[in-house]
Amino acid sequence: MDKIDIKHLEKLSKLKIDESERSGFEKDFEKIVEFVDEITKLDIRFEEKEPVELSLLRGDKVTETEKIDPLLDAPKKADGCFVTPLVVE
């Protein structure tokens, strides 16, 4: 595996990594890349591809409902609607 160019990653991601964090970040990123390399080597052609029985899955249930007025923090409102500057004449 080639050495990870952290400065290049910083530029691509538009992140700033402190010099004190750079070596730790580099080691962590190399571990991630090694793990992905290992995964791509797995032979999964003969893995079971049976559909999951839907009855085994948990159903979605609403546990808490709270209605919040969307106009509560509106700077201007009238008749239950947001008031905005006129855009089209």
Secondary structure by P-SEA (a helix, b strand, c coil): cccccaaaaaaaacccccccaaaaaaaaaaaaaaaaaaaaaccccccccccccccccccccccbbbbbccccccccccccbbbbccccc
